[in-house]
Amino acid sequence: MEIIKNKTVAAIVTENIKTADIFKKHGIDFCCGGGITLEKACEKSNTNLDELKKELIAIDANVVTSHNYNEWEIDYLADYIVNTHHKYVEEASTILIQYSDKVAKVHGHHYTEVVEINNIIHQVIQELASHMKKEEIILFPFIKRMVAEKNGASFISKPQFGTIENPIKMMETEHEIAGDLLKQISILSNNYTPPEGACNTFKALYNKLNEFEQDLHKHVHLENNILFPKAIIFEKAIQKKEQV
């Protein structure tokens, strides 16, 4: 995507809706006030033009690296999930709420589904925030502690939750709840298809929701299908060793 300083912000976002997130981050109005040039927008928001151009150009240049997650140690995988997917959810949640609140307020009278979508977005974000905190404070530290124990560390206290299968079952249930909420949004938004003539904020909301759902699918896959089963096996191996 060729970015020039005399192109309007609205035109840039129209060409690539993903750039909306960058403008949002810098406090640049890409919707109602998007008719000004990129240069003027930078002057107005006190943003460095050259740095902004680099961010806009790089948005589609991210290299997708293929990882063999199944070969990773479970403590490393837990850290990866926190640093990659938990971080994404935290950052995307703020943007989603800003987009959704605005779209519901401005367009909710005509497109009533966006009001319901807004309510569900707030609900799913609240659910995920609580969910991730439990993983980061309780489950993942225990997984890392098991690995440390295998590598020679000694621990006296036992977890209050009993076997690791108990918090894992809770996490899997919460994954289903979040997934069902996003399915509702997908249905209400016609699979994230903005209505004809939708403004750029409307388009940015649906694009971000689609991205959010795709990331959650990868996030849940890593936990449900790789981390959790391996952690259960790991714990049983430790318990068997202790009984010998």
Secondary structure, DSSP 8 states (H G I E B T S, - for coil): ----TTSBHHHHHHH-TTHHHHHHHTT---STTTTSBHHHHHHHHT--HHHHHHHHHHTT--------GGGS-HHHHHHHIIIIIIHHHHHHHHHHHHHHHHHHHHHTTTSTHHHHHHHHHHHHHHHHHHHHHHIIIIIHHHHHHHHHHHTT-------TT-STHHHHHHHHHHHHHHHHHHHHHHHHTTTT---TT--HHHHHHHHHHHHHHHHHHHHHHIIIIIIHHHHHHHHHHHHHHHH-
